[in-house]
Amino acid sequence: MDKKTVTTISYLSRLKIDAEKEEKITNDLESIIEFVDKLNDVDTSDIEPLTNPLEKTAKTRDDQVTSKNLKKELLEIAPSSNEDYFLVPRVVE
């Protein structure tokens, strides 16, 4: 990784990099590339590919209503409502 590459990356990503931090960023990017490169050495021949990194099956539960229906109480205290909805002033003509 050289300074020209870092400058190009910063330009393409629309980031402004201070000259004093450019050396540290260059070293950090080089470390990241080295780490990712190590992943090529890992033997994955016995591992099946995943379509999702989470559990293969989703946990399920029974649907149960756990709260009370407050529709009537909330509509009663609204400034303006009908039997089903809040009424608000028209915004778009």
C-alpha positions as CSV (number, residue, x, y, z in Angstrom):
1,M,0.0,0.0,0.0
2,D,1.5,3.3,-1.0
3,K,0.5,6.9,-0.5
4,K,-0.9,7.3,-4.0
5,T,-3.3,4.4,-3.4
6,V,-4.4,5.9,-0.1
7,T,-4.9,9.2,-1.9
8,T,-7.0,7.5,-4.6
9,I,-9.1,5.6,-2.1
10,S,-9.7,8.8,-0.1
11,Y,-10.7,10.7,-3.2
12,L,-13.1,7.9,-4.4
13,S,-14.7,7.6,-0.9
14,R,-14.9,11.4,-0.6
15,L,-12.8,11.5,2.6
16,K,-10.3,14.1,3.4
17,I,-7.2,12.7,5.0
18,D,-4.8,14.9,7.0
19,A,-1.2,14.6,5.9
20,E,-0.1,13.7,9.4
21,K,-2.5,10.8,9.6
22,E,-1.8,9.5,6.1
23,E,1.1,7.3,7.2
24,K,-1.0,5.7,10.0
25,I,-3.9,5.1,7.6
26,T,-1.5,3.6,5.1
27,N,-0.2,1.2,7.8
28,D,-3.7,0.3,9.0
29,L,-4.9,-0.5,5.4
30,E,-1.8,-2.6,4.9
31,S,-2.5,-4.5,8.1
32,I,-6.1,-5.1,7.0
33,I,-5.0,-6.4,3.7
34,E,-2.5,-8.8,5.3
35,F,-5.2,-10.1,7.7
36,V,-7.7,-10.7,4.9
37,D,-4.9,-12.4,2.9
38,K,-4.4,-14.8,5.8
39,L,-8.0,-16.0,5.3
40,N,-6.9,-17.6,2.0
41,D,-4.7,-20.0,4.0
42,V,-7.5,-21.4,6.1
43,D,-8.6,-24.9,5.1
44,T,-12.4,-24.8,4.6
45,S,-12.7,-28.0,2.6
46,D,-14.7,-29.8,5.3
47,I,-17.1,-26.8,5.9
48,E,-20.3,-26.5,4.1
49,P,-21.2,-23.0,2.8
50,L,-23.9,-21.1,4.7
51,T,-26.6,-19.1,3.1
52,N,-27.0,-17.2,6.4
53,P,-24.5,-16.9,9.3
54,L,-27.2,-17.2,11.9
55,E,-29.1,-20.3,13.0
56,K,-30.3,-22.6,10.3
57,T,-33.9,-22.6,11.7
58,A,-35.7,-19.7,13.2
59,K,-37.1,-20.1,16.7
60,T,-40.9,-19.9,16.7
61,R,-43.4,-19.3,19.4
62,D,-47.2,-19.2,19.7
63,D,-48.8,-15.9,18.9
64,Q,-50.5,-14.7,22.1
65,V,-52.1,-11.3,22.7
66,T,-50.4,-9.9,25.7
67,S,-51.7,-6.3,25.8
68,K,-55.1,-4.8,26.1
69,N,-56.8,-3.1,23.1
70,L,-56.8,0.6,24.0
71,K,-58.4,1.9,20.7
72,K,-61.6,3.1,22.3
73,E,-59.9,4.9,25.2
74,L,-57.3,6.6,22.8
75,L,-59.9,7.7,20.4
76,E,-62.0,9.3,23.2
77,I,-59.1,11.5,24.3
78,A,-58.1,12.5,20.8
79,P,-58.9,16.1,19.8
80,S,-60.9,14.9,16.8
81,S,-61.8,11.3,15.8
82,N,-64.5,9.2,14.4
83,E,-65.3,5.7,15.6
84,D,-62.2,4.2,14.0
85,Y,-59.6,6.8,13.2
86,F,-57.9,10.0,14.4
87,L,-59.1,13.0,12.3
88,V,-56.4,15.5,11.3
89,P,-56.5,18.7,9.3
90,R,-55.9,18.3,5.6
91,V,-52.2,19.1,4.7
92,V,-52.2,18.6,0.9
93,E,-54.8,20.2,-1.2
